[in-house]
Amino acid sequence: MVPTKKHSPKKTHPKKRKTLRPFLRGMIPAKNIIIIPIFIPQYPYMKIKPLQNNDPWYDKTGLVVFLLIGMPIIGIYGLARSSTISKGGKIGLVIFTLIVWSLIGAGARIAQYP
């Protein structure tokens, strides 16, 4: 029996990683690039929620306040129907609206007399 030479598997070189995009090659030396990984933690409360808001318009407090000052009749209806604003909050908003409208009326009356 003749001893045969053990053939080692052919060494393959791993593919070279492209560190720079082709249009940047030659412009910036690869040894000067520092890559800092930025990890953004994902917590359950940070999940993106779909933009589905099925709340009725009168349960949106900001909209009701805006309507109280801009269109009082619709604002008062929304205030009466709202389930998110407490009873004390509704009374406070009505008083606030009356003050704002009385100031608007007083300002208009003063503007009539130069």
DRENMI-941562 format. One record per atom (N, C-alpha, C): residue number from 1; residue in one letter; atom name; x, y, z. Coordinates in nm, 3 decimals, decimal comma, always signed. Layout:
<sites>
SITE     n   res   atom         X         Y         Z
SITE   NUM     A     CA         X         Y         Z
...
</sites>
This chain:
<sites>
SITE     n   res   atom         X         Y         Z
SITE     1     M      N    +0,082    -0,115    +0,000
SITE     1     M     CA    +0,000    +0,000    +0,000
SITE     1     M      C    +0,088    +0,124    +0,000
SITE     2     V      N    +0,059    +0,213    -0,087
SITE     2     V     CA    +0,139    +0,333    -0,102
SITE     2     V      C    +0,073    +0,443    -0,020
SITE     3     P      N    +0,155    +0,507    +0,066
SITE     3     P     CA    +0,094    +0,615    +0,145
SITE     3     P      C    +0,052    +0,730    +0,053
SITE     4     T      N    -0,067    +0,773    +0,075
SITE     4     T     CA    -0,117    +0,884    -0,006
SITE     4     T      C    -0,107    +1,013    +0,074
SITE     5     K      N    -0,096    +1,114    +0,001
SITE     5     K     CA    -0,086    +1,244    +0,063
SITE     5     K      C    -0,225    +1,285    +0,111
SITE     6     K      N    -0,228    +1,330    +0,232
SITE     6     K     CA    -0,357    +1,377    +0,282
SITE     6     K      C    -0,386    +1,511    +0,218
SITE     7     H      N    -0,499    +1,516    +0,159
SITE     7     H     CA    -0,539    +1,640    +0,095
SITE     7     H      C    -0,617    +1,723    +0,197
SITE     8     S      N    -0,563    +1,837    +0,221
SITE     8     S     CA    -0,637    +1,927    +0,309
SITE     8     S      C    -0,741    +1,999    +0,224
SITE     9     P      N    -0,853    +2,027    +0,285
SITE     9     P     CA    -0,954    +2,099    +0,206
SITE     9     P      C    -0,899    +2,233    +0,160
SITE    10     K      N    -0,941    +2,268    +0,044
SITE    10     K     CA    -0,893    +2,393    -0,016
SITE    10     K      C    -0,937    +2,510    +0,072
SITE    11     K      N    -0,843    +2,593    +0,107
SITE    11     K     CA    -0,874    +2,708    +0,191
SITE    11     K      C    -0,946    +2,812    +0,106
SITE    12     T      N    -1,057    +2,850    +0,160
SITE    12     T     CA    -1,131    +2,957    +0,092
SITE    12     T      C    -1,126    +3,079    +0,181
SITE    13     H      N    -1,102    +3,186    +0,118
SITE    13     H     CA    -1,097    +3,310    +0,192
SITE    13     H      C    -1,240    +3,363    +0,210
SITE    14     P      N    -1,268    +3,410    +0,331
SITE    14     P     CA    -1,402    +3,468    +0,348
SITE    14     P      C    -1,416    +3,592    +0,261
SITE    15     K      N    -1,537    +3,617    +0,223
SITE    15     K     CA    -1,561    +3,734    +0,139
SITE    15     K      C    -1,525    +3,860    +0,217
SITE    16     K      N    -1,462    +3,950    +0,148
SITE    16     K     CA    -1,428    +4,076    +0,211
SITE    16     K      C    -1,555    +4,157    +0,233
SITE    17     R      N    -1,567    +4,209    +0,353
SITE    17     R     CA    -1,682    +4,294    +0,381
SITE    17     R      C    -1,660    +4,431    +0,319
SITE    18     K      N    -1,761    +4,479    +0,260
SITE    18     K     CA    -1,752    +4,612    +0,204
SITE    18     K      C    -1,783    +4,710    +0,316
SITE    19     T      N    -1,684    +4,784    +0,356
SITE    19     T     CA    -1,704    +4,877    +0,466
SITE    19     T      C    -1,761    +5,009    +0,420
SITE    20     L      N    -1,739    +5,042    +0,297
SITE    20     L     CA    -1,790    +5,168    +0,245
SITE    20     L      C    -1,874    +5,142    +0,122
SITE    21     R      N    -1,968    +5,225    +0,100
SITE    21     R     CA    -2,047    +5,214    -0,021
SITE    21     R      C    -1,958    +5,246    -0,139
SITE    22     P      N    -1,990    +5,189    -0,253
SITE    22     P     CA    -1,900    +5,208    -0,368
SITE    22     P      C    -1,871    +5,354    -0,401
SITE    23     F      N    -1,967    +5,443    -0,384
SITE    23     F     CA    -1,940    +5,582    -0,420
SITE    23     F      C    -1,850    +5,652    -0,319
SITE    24     L      N    -1,830    +5,592    -0,200
SITE    24     L     CA    -1,742    +5,652    -0,102
SITE    24     L      C    -1,600    +5,597    -0,107
SITE    25     R      N    -1,582    +5,486    -0,178
SITE    25     R     CA    -1,448    +5,428    -0,184
SITE    25     R      C    -1,351    +5,526    -0,247
SITE    26     G      N    -1,238    +5,539    -0,188
SITE    26     G     CA    -1,136    +5,629    -0,239
SITE    26     G      C    -1,149    +5,769    -0,185
SITE    27     M      N    -1,267    +5,805    -0,137
SITE    27     M     CA    -1,285    +5,939    -0,083
SITE    27     M      C    -1,246    +5,943    +0,065
SITE    28     I      N    -1,286    +5,840    +0,140
SITE    28     I     CA    -1,258    +5,837    +0,283
SITE    28     I      C    -1,180    +5,710    +0,312
SITE    29     P      N    -1,065    +5,721    +0,376
SITE    29     P     CA    -0,992    +5,599    +0,410
SITE    29     P      C    -1,071    +5,520    +0,513
SITE    30     A      N    -1,079    +5,388    +0,493
SITE    30     A     CA    -1,161    +5,303    +0,579
SITE    30     A      C    -1,108    +5,297    +0,721
SITE    31     K      N    -0,979    +5,320    +0,742
SITE    31     K     CA    -0,924    +5,309    +0,877
SITE    31     K      C    -0,964    +5,427    +0,965
SITE    32     N      N    -1,011    +5,535    +0,906
SITE    32     N     CA    -1,050    +5,652    +0,984
SITE    32     N      C    -1,197    +5,653    +1,024
SITE    33     I      N    -1,272    +5,552    +0,982
SITE    33     I     CA    -1,414    +5,550    +1,011
SITE    33     I      C    -1,438    +5,481    +1,144
SITE    34     I      N    -1,510    +5,547    +1,230
SITE    34     I     CA    -1,547    +5,489    +1,358
SITE    34     I      C    -1,698    +5,468    +1,355
SITE    35     I      N    -1,740    +5,347    +1,381
SITE    35     I     CA    -1,882    +5,316    +1,381
SITE    35     I      C    -1,925    +5,297    +1,525
SITE    36     I      N    -2,021    +5,377    +1,566
SITE    36     I     CA    -2,075    +5,369    +1,702
SITE    36     I      C    -2,215    +5,311    +1,691
SITE    37     P      N    -2,235    +5,191    +1,745
SITE    37     P     CA    -2,370    +5,134    +1,737
SITE    37     P      C    -2,462    +5,205    +1,836
SITE    38     I      N    -2,581    +5,235    +1,791
SITE    38     I     CA    -2,680    +5,297    +1,876
SITE    38     I      C    -2,794    +5,198    +1,893
SITE    39     F      N    -2,818    +5,162    +2,017
SITE    39     F     CA    -2,924    +5,066    +2,046
SITE    39     F      C    -3,040    +5,141    +2,110
SITE    40     I      N    -3,156    +5,125    +2,054
SITE    40     I     CA    -3,276    +5,187    +2,110
SITE    40     I      C    -3,357    +5,076    +2,175
SITE    41     P      N    -3,371    +5,082    +2,307
SITE    41     P     CA    -3,444    +4,974    +2,374
SITE    41     P      C    -3,592    +4,978    +2,336
SITE    42     Q      N    -3,649    +4,862    +2,328
SITE    42     Q     CA    -3,791    +4,851    +2,297
SITE    42     Q      C    -3,863    +4,801    +2,422
SITE    43     Y      N    -3,946    +4,884    +2,476
SITE    43     Y     CA    -4,025    +4,848    +2,592
SITE    43     Y      C    -4,169    +4,829    +2,548
SITE    44     P      N    -4,246    +4,753    +2,623
SITE    44     P     CA    -4,385    +4,730    +2,580
SITE    44     P      C    -4,465    +4,858    +2,563
SITE    45     Y      N    -4,438    +4,959    +2,646
SITE    45     Y     CA    -4,516    +5,081    +2,635
SITE    45     Y      C    -4,470    +5,169    +2,519
SITE    46     M      N    -4,360    +5,133    +2,452
SITE    46     M     CA    -4,310    +5,212    +2,340
SITE    46     M      C    -4,358    +5,160    +2,205
SITE    47     K      N    -4,441    +5,057    +2,206
SITE    47     K     CA    -4,486    +5,001    +2,080
SITE    47     K      C    -4,571    +5,102    +2,005
SITE    48     I      N    -4,558    +5,101    +1,876
SITE    48     I     CA    -4,633    +5,193    +1,792
SITE    48     I      C    -4,776    +5,143    +1,782
SITE    49     K      N    -4,868    +5,231    +1,813
SITE    49     K     CA    -5,009    +5,195    +1,806
SITE    49     K      C    -5,067    +5,251    +1,677
SITE    50     P      N    -5,160    +5,178    +1,618
SITE    50     P     CA    -5,222    +5,232    +1,496
SITE    50     P      C    -5,303    +5,356    +1,529
SITE    51     L      N    -5,318    +5,440    +1,431
SITE    51     L     CA    -5,388    +5,566    +1,450
SITE    51     L      C    -5,539    +5,546    +1,442
SITE    52     Q      N    -5,589    +5,467    +1,534
SITE    52     Q     CA    -5,733    +5,445    +1,540
SITE    52     Q      C    -5,783    +5,505    +1,669
SITE    53     N      N    -5,862    +5,607    +1,658
SITE    53     N     CA    -5,918    +5,672    +1,775
SITE    53     N      C    -6,069    +5,671    +1,756
SITE    54     N      N    -6,133    +5,578    +1,825
SITE    54     N     CA    -6,277    +5,563    +1,807
SITE    54     N      C    -6,356    +5,641    +1,912
SITE    55     D      N    -6,288    +5,732    +1,985
SITE    55     D     CA    -6,359    +5,812    +2,084
SITE    55     D      C    -6,449    +5,912    +2,011
SITE    56     P      N    -6,568    +5,935    +2,064
SITE    56     P     CA    -6,653    +6,039    +2,004
SITE    56     P      C    -6,591    +6,177    +2,026
SITE    57     W      N    -6,629    +6,271    +1,944
SITE    57     W     CA    -6,568    +6,404    +1,948
SITE    57     W      C    -6,590    +6,471    +2,082
SITE    58     Y      N    -6,701    +6,445    +2,149
SITE    58     Y     CA    -6,730    +6,514    +2,274
SITE    58     Y      C    -6,652    +6,457    +2,392
SITE    59     D      N    -6,578    +6,349    +2,373
SITE    59     D     CA    -6,492    +6,297    +2,479
SITE    59     D      C    -6,350    +6,352    +2,470
SITE    60     K      N    -6,323    +6,436    +2,373
SITE    60     K     CA    -6,192    +6,499    +2,359
SITE    60     K      C    -6,198    +6,636    +2,427
SITE    61     T      N    -6,131    +6,646    +2,541
SITE    61     T     CA    -6,144    +6,764    +2,625
SITE    61     T      C    -6,099    +6,892    +2,554
SITE    62     G      N    -5,988    +6,887    +2,485
SITE    62     G     CA    -5,937    +7,006    +2,416
SITE    62     G      C    -6,034    +7,058    +2,312
SITE    63     L      N    -6,095    +6,966    +2,238
SITE    63     L     CA    -6,191    +7,006    +2,136
SITE    63     L      C    -6,314    +7,070    +2,199
SITE    64     V      N    -6,360    +7,014    +2,310
SITE    64     V     CA    -6,478    +7,069    +2,377
SITE    64     V      C    -6,448    +7,210    +2,428
SITE    65     V      N    -6,330    +7,232    +2,486
SITE    65     V     CA    -6,294    +7,365    +2,535
SITE    65     V      C    -6,286    +7,464    +2,418
SITE    66     F      N    -6,225    +7,421    +2,308
SITE    66     F     CA    -6,217    +7,507    +2,190
SITE    66     F      C    -6,357    +7,543    +2,139
SITE    67     L      N    -6,447    +7,444    +2,136
SITE    67     L     CA    -6,582    +7,470    +2,088
SITE    67     L      C    -6,661    +7,556    +2,185
SITE    68     L      N    -6,633    +7,546    +2,315
SITE    68     L     CA    -6,700    +7,632    +2,412
SITE    68     L      C    -6,671    +7,779    +2,385
SITE    69     I      N    -6,549    +7,809    +2,346
SITE    69     I     CA    -6,512    +7,949    +2,321
SITE    69     I      C    -6,547    +7,990    +2,178
SITE    70     G      N    -6,522    +7,901    +2,081
SITE    70     G     CA    -6,546    +7,936    +1,941
SITE    70     G      C    -6,690    +7,926    +1,899
SITE    71     M      N    -6,757    +7,817    +1,936
SITE    71     M     CA    -6,898    +7,795    +1,902
SITE    71     M      C    -6,970    +7,744    +2,027
SITE    72     P      N    -7,016    +7,835    +2,112
SITE    72     P     CA    -7,067    +7,796    +2,244
SITE    72     P      C    -7,181    +7,697    +2,243
SITE    73     I      N    -7,270    +7,702    +2,149
SITE    73     I     CA    -7,384    +7,612    +2,148
SITE    73     I      C    -7,337    +7,467    +2,130
SITE    74     I      N    -7,249    +7,445    +2,033
SITE    74     I     CA    -7,196    +7,311    +2,010
SITE    74     I      C    -7,107    +7,269    +2,127
SITE    75     G      N    -7,031    +7,364    +2,182
SITE    75     G     CA    -6,945    +7,333    +2,297
SITE    75     G      C    -7,025    +7,292    +2,420
SITE    76     I      N    -7,137    +7,358    +2,445
SITE    76     I     CA    -7,220    +7,323    +2,560
SITE    76     I      C    -7,282    +7,185    +2,540
SITE    77     Y      N    -7,322    +7,153    +2,417
SITE    77     Y     CA    -7,374    +7,019    +2,388
SITE    77     Y      C    -7,266    +6,914    +2,412
SITE    78     G      N    -7,145    +6,940    +2,363
SITE    78     G     CA    -7,035    +6,846    +2,384
SITE    78     G      C    -6,999    +6,832    +2,531
SITE    79     L      N    -7,008    +6,942    +2,604
SITE    79     L     CA    -6,979    +6,939    +2,748
SITE    79     L      C    -7,083    +6,855    +2,822
SITE    80     A      N    -7,208    +6,866    +2,781
SITE    80     A     CA    -7,314    +6,788    +2,846
SITE    80     A      C    -7,299    +6,639    +2,815
SITE    81     R      N    -7,256    +6,605    +2,694
SITE    81     R     CA    -7,244    +6,465    +2,654
SITE    81     R      C    -7,114    +6,400    +2,701
SITE    82     S      N    -7,013    +6,480    +2,735
SITE    82     S     CA    -6,880    +6,427    +2,766
SITE    82     S      C    -6,881    +6,339    +2,891
SITE    83     S      N    -6,813    +6,225    +2,879
SITE    83     S     CA    -6,799    +6,136    +2,995
SITE    83     S      C    -6,659    +6,144    +3,054
SITE    84     T      N    -6,569    +6,216    +2,988
SITE    84     T     CA    -6,432    +6,227    +3,038
SITE    84     T      C    -6,413    +6,347    +3,130
SITE    85     I      N    -6,502    +6,443    +3,126
SITE    85     I     CA    -6,493    +6,563    +3,210
SITE    85     I      C    -6,583    +6,543    +3,332
SITE    86     S      N    -6,528    +6,565    +3,450
SITE    86     S     CA    -6,606    +6,545    +3,572
SITE    86     S      C    -6,710    +6,656    +3,588
SITE    87     K      N    -6,800    +6,637    +3,687
SITE    87     K     CA    -6,905    +6,736    +3,709
SITE    87     K      C    -6,845    +6,870    +3,751
SITE    88     G      N    -6,746    +6,867    +3,841
SITE    88     G     CA    -6,679    +6,990    +3,882
SITE    88     G      C    -6,606    +7,056    +3,767
SITE    89     G      N    -6,545    +6,975    +3,679
SITE    89     G     CA    -6,478    +7,029    +3,562
SITE    89     G      C    -6,574    +7,096    +3,466
SITE    90     K      N    -6,694    +7,037    +3,454
SITE    90     K     CA    -6,794    +7,097    +3,365
SITE    90     K      C    -6,840    +7,233    +3,419
SITE    91     I      N    -6,860    +7,240    +3,551
SITE    91     I     CA    -6,901    +7,368    +3,612
SITE    91     I      C    -6,790    +7,472    +3,594
SITE    92     G      N    -6,665    +7,430    +3,615
SITE    92     G     CA    -6,552    +7,522    +3,598
SITE    92     G      C    -6,538    +7,570    +3,455
SITE    93     L      N    -6,560    +7,481    +3,359
SITE    93     L     CA    -6,550    +7,521    +3,218
SITE    93     L      C    -6,662    +7,616    +3,178
SITE    94     V      N    -6,781    +7,597    +3,233
SITE    94     V     CA    -6,891    +7,689    +3,203
SITE    94     V      C    -6,859    +7,828    +3,258
SITE    95     I      N    -6,807    +7,834    +3,382
SITE    95     I     CA    -6,769    +7,963    +3,441
SITE    95     I      C    -6,658    +8,028    +3,360
SITE    96     F      N    -6,558    +7,950    +3,319
SITE    96     F     CA    -6,448    +8,000    +3,237
SITE    96     F      C    -6,501    +8,057    +3,105
SITE    97     T      N    -6,594    +7,985    +3,043
SITE    97     T     CA    -6,650    +8,031    +2,916
SITE    97     T      C    -6,727    +8,161    +2,934
SITE    98     L      N    -6,805    +8,172    +3,043
SITE    98     L     CA    -6,879    +8,295    +3,068
SITE    98     L      C    -6,786    +8,414    +3,089
SITE    99     I      N    -6,674    +8,391    +3,160
SITE    99     I     CA    -6,576    +8,498    +3,182
SITE    99     I      C    -6,515    +8,541    +3,049
SITE   100     V      N    -6,475    +8,444    +2,966
SITE   100     V     CA    -6,412    +8,477    +2,837
SITE   100     V      C    -6,509    +8,554    +2,749
SITE   101     W      N    -6,634    +8,510    +2,741
SITE   101     W     CA    -6,730    +8,579    +2,656
SITE   101     W      C    -6,768    +8,716    +2,711
SITE   102     S      N    -6,768    +8,732    +2,844
SITE   102     S     CA    -6,796    +8,865    +2,898
SITE   102     S      C    -6,680    +8,961    +2,868
SITE   103     L      N    -6,556    +8,910    +2,872
SITE   103     L     CA    -6,441    +8,995    +2,835
SITE   103     L      C    -6,444    +9,031    +2,687
SITE   104     I      N    -6,485    +8,937    +2,605
SITE   104     I     CA    -6,496    +8,966    +2,462
SITE   104     I      C    -6,603    +9,074    +2,440
SITE   105     G      N    -6,717    +9,061    +2,509
SITE   105     G     CA    -6,824    +9,162    +2,495
SITE   105     G      C    -6,782    +9,297    +2,548
SITE   106     A      N    -6,709    +9,300    +2,661
SITE   106     A     CA    -6,664    +9,427    +2,717
SITE   106     A      C    -6,562    +9,492    +2,622
SITE   107     G      N    -6,477    +9,413    +2,563
SITE   107     G     CA    -6,379    +9,467    +2,469
SITE   107     G      C    -6,447    +9,525    +2,347
SITE   108     A      N    -6,551    +9,460    +2,302
SITE   108     A     CA    -6,623    +9,512    +2,184
SITE   108     A      C    -6,695    +9,641    +2,219
SITE   109     R      N    -6,748    +9,651    +2,340
SITE   109     R     CA    -6,820    +9,771    +2,381
SITE   109     R      C    -6,724    +9,889    +2,396
SITE   110     I      N    -6,605    +9,863    +2,449
SITE   110     I     CA    -6,506    +9,970    +2,466
SITE   110     I      C    -6,458   +10,018    +2,330
SITE   111     A      N    -6,447    +9,925    +2,235
SITE   111     A     CA    -6,398    +9,962    +2,101
SITE   111     A      C    -6,497   +10,051    +2,028
SITE   112     Q      N    -6,626   +10,049    +2,068
SITE   112     Q     CA    -6,724   +10,134    +2,000
SITE   112     Q      C    -6,705   +10,281    +2,033
SITE   113     Y      N    -6,658   +10,310    +2,154
SITE   113     Y     CA    -6,645   +10,449    +2,198
SITE   113     Y      C    -6,499   +10,491    +2,198
SITE   114     P      N    -6,459   +10,571    +2,100
SITE   114     P     CA    -6,317   +10,611    +2,095
SITE   114     P      C    -6,278   +10,713    +2,197
</sites>
